[in-house]
Amino acid sequence: ATRCSSGPMSSLLYDLALSPFYDRLVQLWPLWVHPNAITCLGGAGAAASLLAMRRGSWVAACAAFTAYHMLDNMDGKQARRTGKSSRLGHVLDHALDGSLGVLASCQICCDHLFGYPAAQRFALCCGMSTLLTCHVAERCSGRPTLGTRLFGADELFLLCSLSLGHRAATGEPLLQLDGSERERWWPALRAGWLLAVALLAVLTVRRPRWLAALGSFGLLCATAPWPLPCLVYGPALAVLLVTNAARAPRPCLACSR
């Protein structure tokens, strides 16, 4: 049976600084506020950041994306605080992260961190593969894993907010790569990104059948016309989220948000 270890693997920064901060911040929410409402507000923040980036409103995009990942950290804490964990909340939270969250994060990394919009398809494929790996790991072990103790989703989100803030202040990407630098560094960055995704799968899933399925999705991303990988990813993620929520003991549901 699926077991709850101690919730998703968290980073040192989250354990030492972010979690205590959000423990205090969540106290500002009245107890009658349902955690799913906080989740939906976070999703609205991610959507608003995408719209703001499309319009070139970097300050608004930074504020909206920062609100998204702050609310994403508080919905599970509100669920534990109020005893309102549910399978619907579990699915809703991860569905928004796996859709709007992935879209916004990948666009920020390409456009505002590296200044390389042409890499968005590659970034999306890596993001989708990482989310599938996270929830396959949850199915296999009961513990969703999205990163390491040194760098995980929270660090990525903070870096995204920093990149948008830098763009708002200077009008330039945080790590602007010109043509020659891009030719020199991009292959290494791409290889490192692929290696990180593959290592995450090997270290957290460890079951040949599931590793083969994840490898097949990676091959689809590399060879299939766009947007076929997205059309496969959506239903695959939905099935994983629903089946994981159905298998999880109720006390574990809030722990994995």
Sequence and secondary structure as in RCSB ss.txt:
>XXXX:A:sequence
ATRCSSGPMSSLLYDLALSPFYDRLVQLWPLWVHPNAITCLGGAGAAASLLAMRRGSWVAACAAFTAYHMLDNMD
GKQARRTGKSSRLGHVLDHALDGSLGVLASCQICCDHLFGYPAAQRFALCCGMSTLLTCHVAERCSGRPTLGTRL
FGADELFLLCSLSLGHRAATGEPLLQLDGSERERWWPALRAGWLLAVALLAVLTVRRPRWLAALGSFGLLCATAP
WPLPCLVYGPALAVLLVTNAARAPRPCLACSR
>XXXX:A:secstr
    SSSS   HHIIIIIHHHHHHHGGGS TTS HHHHHHHHHHHHHHHHHHHHHT HHHHHHHHHHHHHHHHHH
HHHHHHHT   HHHHHHHHHHIIIIIHHHHHHHIIIIIS  GGGHHHHHHHHHHHHHHHHHHHHHHS    B SS
SBHHHHHHHHHHHHHHHHHHSS TT   HHHHHHHHHHHHHHHHHHHHHHHHHHT  HHHHHHHHHHHHHHHHS 
TTHHHHHHHHHHHHHHHHHHHHS HHHHHHT 
